[in-house]
């Protein structure tokens, strides 16, 4: 095998007890894209998903060693913006064990954390090569090489050059990301057939609990696809665009490489047809900004209507990009949930972290318009922005309770590697987590950024209390029971009985 693409399992530490039943298990999107891209060039590839199979460390090592790949690629992305960092928990553990087991193949890391901090990742003794952005062309050129003597000639990688007792960490000149004109050609699809399954394709993957209307029986089979990559905005707290970087400067952050690239509607239709034929009904459109460019999303929605896939879909939208005149088309196509980045209840706080790109709209009117089209809302809120204090965080919670949307995600603010906020924190000497687990929103070690007025512990305590307040709110539970049923209400009540343990709070 030329390359084995591996997803390590970090779920237990990242999600605590929620990992057993409630957290989603998403298909490894970038493993699928990279594998298909390499396969299209004639290389023999495979995928090992330790997360989906819940493999023990020992079992994962044995499987990988038995495969005998020329190159092992740890692909570190995931369902949350921080997943590239939290995936490092399992990746370093697995890579270390593989070296101890005598794996001869070089171990390569790719993902958002790697793109953000390539030298820091390369410094680990278990890491031989890093890819400096999404890595498509660098990977092709790696597999064309002898993986040893040719490394200095390959753009877009970092590697170790022998230099006495301590190897020298070398970052080669950057390689381009796949340009718009070659998206369909050089990222030609998903290698769905390489995924593990129990009885039928994609049955090891489960949708987000709310996506399945809080019904565990509707969560599998589940898939997620991109129709575009990247985002044109540059919010301080976001690191999504760091995988687009084409600059090795240490000061580079996600805001320097913003932009969007799109696959053709025909490409999307082909992938959706494959998933429909495999029996998938629950589908996530993972684009950061699906509800933005009519030129691309309208043909996709039209195809969903005409083809009758029958998907239950969700996707993201900023609240200032929602267009009322196309919501009925979204609903008809099967988009039953829109995730809205509301972020903060206080306008000044919100404008500060969005660098003025946020167009002020009436959030209440937007939510009312979406609901009038019979589309459910997942509202995303963040507690602990730099300007937050108790009063502004209470504003955010009050807005969440007032909107009372069918789902709400509540995150403690993290200065995620690759984000502008991370670089600001470093420049100002602010405390940052000293472990990968510390960047996980729901982990025991979770260590959010302090604000100008509140400690990290105060932010975390407020966030956890706000979550309990929201999901135990009788008005919210009444909405769920009326819309989805009594069993679904009870499922949420059972979920809210799980209390996260937090080191910062003395647990």
Secondary structure, DSSP 8 states (H G I E B T S, - for coil): --EEEEE---HHHHHTTHHHHTS-B---HHHHHHHHHHHHTT--EEEEEHHHHT--HHHHHHHHHHH--SEEEEEE--SSTTHHHHTHHHHHHHHHHHHHTT--SEEEEEEHHHHHSHHHHHTSTT--EEESSS-HHHHHHHHHS-SSTTGGG-TTEEEEE--TTS-EEEE--------GGGHHHHS----GGGS--SSSTTTT-B--TTTTTT-GGGS-SEEEE-SEEEES---TT--GGGGG-----TT--GGGG-EEEE--HHHHHHHHHHHHHTT--EEEE--TTSTT-HHHHHHHHHHHHHHT---EEEEEE-TTS--GGGHHHHHHHTEEEEEEEEE-SSHHHHHHHTTT------HHHHHHHHHHTT-EEEEEEEE--TT--HHHHHHHHHHHHHH--SEEEEEE----TTSHHHHHHHHHT----SSSGGG-TTSTT------SSS-HHHHHHHHHHHHHHHHT-HHHHHHHHHHT-HHHHHHHHHHHT-----TTTT-
